[in-house]
Amino acid sequence: MTTFPAPTIRSAAPADEARWKELFRAYREFYRLEPSEEVVSRVWSWITDPDHEVQSLVAEVDGRIVAIADFRRFARPSTGSTGIWLDDLFTDPEGRGSGAGRALISRLQIIAAEEGLSVVRWITASDNEQAQLLYEKVAARTNWVTYDAKPEEG
């Protein structure tokens, strides 16, 4: 097994654009999403817009970004609180085992605690067993089932 130095976690910066886009494309490919440079560029524009809700953290090992975590805050009416929603978490296959995913989740938990938020929440595909090995160690699996409905004109 490869030994990695501890990852450094920081907010994504404009200079990270090329590497973030590379990892985001790989994330989308992993989930079999249709390739779209329009989507990639749109999401990057959200991340670099200080007025947009979407933010991104990166994990660096030896000065190279090996993982990204895109997130936003969300209202939780049922509890009268706010949480952090982790939309995208992706580690470069070469960086897996570096602790980057765990470190990114940990940093989100710290942000949530500092801001008095109630939860850090995310979903993953039911067949993403490799990621679930980590998730089972750092979070509690919920019993919620997710549904997607297409918009319809009224």
C-alpha angles and dihedrals in degrees: 000000000000117000116220131191114247111282121247113228121207142146116279113261132201090257088062094065099107095046094041090051091049091053094042090052089051090049091052091047091050089057091045094243118162110265110255126168087188090063093044092051093043093053092046089052089053092051093050094045107091089203094056121092096228116091133173137213124198130204117216128196116187089348094305122112107238101168144022134204119193115194147158139189119257135193117243106202093180090063100025089237143104128242140182117256113206103209102175131018117173134164122194107249089240090056097049112121091031092106091245096128093048091046092051092050090046091052090051089051089052091049089050092051093046091051095043092244122160106226149357106225137181143156131223136188113275090236095050091102096158092060091044090060087066096037093054088057098049105032145025118258111235129216094231120124118209125224130189121204122190118236114258130196113245 
